[in-house]
């Protein structure tokens, strides 16, 4: 519930001119704000508030002039959906809002849907001109209707489970593009009392807008999860509920912050991802597109690790170092690699394109392309001299047992 404190300069029956009233808004947000924020709101923002609450206060004071309560600040609830927004008042708010110049108000397409009742006169990002230019660009294109598909799936889910309508509206249906929906969802997941979701939303959205290649990777990740994971029933299911997907997208933002020199902020995001999604991915690690982190619990990826495109990694996988070695010390994973659950790949070793690492393996040496390594320490199926090679991409087939044949020495 949001509250508005109205100070009316000791309203009396003779002070009926509402224009002489000064209005200060204390907004107490429900989004984990540790401290309330102070903002000054223009008359048009609280016009409906004036019409009822202030006039009601004057009427009450006229009926009971001896009652000193009319001289006290008036507390009242003000719109059940109103919440905090970053507000920078202009010199003449009325004249500004009367203009139809889309240049100043195009940012509304990016405004968080949960705060729809109170509109700020300032953009959520300092570089609002670029945001305005990007509004049309982020709309779903005809040749790529993935976001439209997500919206359709969300509507279908709401029809089946009406109890989730508010959650789906805030997360999916009220957004015009994938950028705002993703920034909103991640900020809600990763916020904490000392760093509220509004601040994180501004940071995440700024990164996504400035770096459009991230959204392309996000779409490839969505397709990868939907196609490879039989437990994924829809794109919207992955977007909202798959912590492996969410951890990967959080890392993409953290990695961009890291590369921009904002290392402290990037490390904070890494820590929150580790706490919330149980996946510890250093922001310095480089990750390609089309990634599937299946379950994701217990995944640990070091600072200098590199993961190629179309890679599938299951839970409890470590891509780590061998000790206190400095510099380039983490694994390099090629394209199309499948890494089974509980696997450790340690040191600056290369896993070739299309290779497969069996579950529970410990890899300390290079694995050639299109081969299978299993065991502790890992050995190549078929032997080092003439390993058996497969012609299918293991990260696509997700086949963890094809290397086990009738003639193998595998014992239960």
Secondary structure, DSSP 4 states (H G I P E B T S, - for coil): --EEEE--SS--TT---GGG----EEE--SS--SS-EEE---GGGGHHHIIIIIHHHHHHHHH-TT-GGGGSPEEEE--TT---------S-HHHHHH---HHHHGGGGGS-GGG-SS--SS-SSS-HHHHHHHTTTTSPBTTB-HHHHHHHHHHHHHHH-GGGHHHHIIIIIT-SSHHHHHHHHHHHHH-BTTB-HHHHHHHHHHHHHH-HHHHHHHHHHHHHHHHH-TT---HHHHHHH-HHHHHHHHHHHHHHHHHTT-HHHHHHHHHHHHHHHSEEE-TT-EE-SS-EESS-TTEEE-TT-EE-SS-EE-SS-EEE-SSS--SS-S-EE-TT-EE-TT-EEESS-EE-TT-EE-TT-EE-S-B-TT-EEETBTTEETT-SSS----SS-HHHH--SSTT--TTS----
